[in-house]
Amino acid sequence: MLARCDDEGELAANGGRVEIRYKPNDGRAYFAAASNLSPAGNATVEPDSFCGPAERAARTSKPKKPSPSGPAPEAPEAEELLVYADGACSGNPGPAGVGVVALWDDERRELSEYIGEATNNIAELTAVLRAVELARELGRPLRLYTDSQYSIGVLTQGWKARANKELVARVQTALRAHADAELFHVRGHEGVVLNEHADELAVRAVKDRASTGWVAG
């Protein structure tokens, strides 16, 4: 990720927001809170000519949290990566798995990953982490839905993590590094197709004790 800075390498914030780019010649500029950005260990200061002319990326209005009366989205908007992430385990703790469904442009990828002995909360957090990792790899804004109120709480609502502190910190760090990510809660087992499928992928990983890696959905 690239962020606008001055000649000394200090972030150039305007109203608390800093221009960021996911690719130098993409031309699309996003804006992130300065407090969410920190330099990488190998960061260098490049001249403005390093990036192509910028156009502020068009942003649609933020999606509302889904409810029984309002369906959750089934297709991504604009340049975003839309993800449904879930975790499952047999016993708590017990054999655990992760399921993720990711959509962008006309692409769809799915992940079914066995993570060994773990709690359900660890599986849910790991599913979120996999989504953030994919968003950073693709260089796209992330809109993620999970039925884990625990994950939403410890990652975005200031809940104090009494367990899984290291993993929570790791996911929080990944979210801060990505900058353009939004997490939303969706009710589980209420007919939300992509959320139900993420659950199926997580359960499959537990049953098969196997991982597929990212595959076409």
Summary of the structure (lengths in Angstrom):
residues: 217
radius of gyration: 18.1
end to end distance: 27.8
largest distance: 55.5
contacts: 672
relative contact order: 0.18
helix: 29%
strand: 30%
